[in-house]
């Protein structure tokens, strides 16, 4: 209801609440980041072997697609979403449904890059999640700590949890590109612009990274990690765990996970591609935030709002690129 004496209309109020915050997004404070950047990635030999085994099993949950002829791997690629442009990220490729060959639309995990980066991340995260100073600085609750402590007692379960959260993070970043394409499509429907409405692909990359972090510990949790952990439970030697406990286990790890991922990326991918640091530009906040939020929530609930032939969640593959 519009309050008497207020200068704001209901539409103005809704728009303000829907806007994403402009600026760079700090997942953790600078002092926490700097304190743990030097955390070692060395682990015991049997755990190193276990990481390799679990990673192999996790990536085999997705259909493997041979490398496509003619695909180039420029990061970032140019103006989206046209018939001949797709999105290349360090560990993923997103081929839009705008692409001239719609049969290959979807999200592709770049097999070797994903494997190598995930292995390095898991080594780092193993050490961080056992560091009481790290958990103290994040103000992790005692309840969540009790689940995290299981990490050391049952490393297959703990490492499987981290792996499925890592894959979820890759998926959510790529999914954000998909939802930006959806917004662009709606603009096209209404003759407000053709192809991507974001002019700078680097701004889109930073925005998609922001959406990933924001979603991973938001009020409406994505469920891809939960689905993957259930599958992992069936193929790995994971202690019997009820599905409700699996969800609690994932939730207990989320906050520590995103902090560990942010530290890892500041040591690796953000060094090579600084524009990937999570941020929201003023243009993106004003132009697409309200519409993006609505479409994003639909996708997190695994609904494809634009009635594409096949949901993007069913088109996730690995590719040898």
Secondary structure by P-SEA (a helix, b strand, c coil): cccccccccaaaaaaaaacccccccccccaaaaaacccccccccaaaaaaaaaaaaaaaacbbbbcccccccccccccccccccbbbbccccccccccccccccbbbbccaaaaaaaaaaaaaaaaaaaacaaaaaaacccaaaaaaaaaccccaaaaaaaaaaaaaaaaaaaaaaaaaaaaaaaaaaaaccccccccccaaaaaaaaaaaaaaaacccccccaaaaaaaaaaaccccccccaaaaaaaaaaaaaaaaaaaaaaaaaccccccccccccccaaaaaccaaaaaaaaaaaaacccccccccccccccccccc
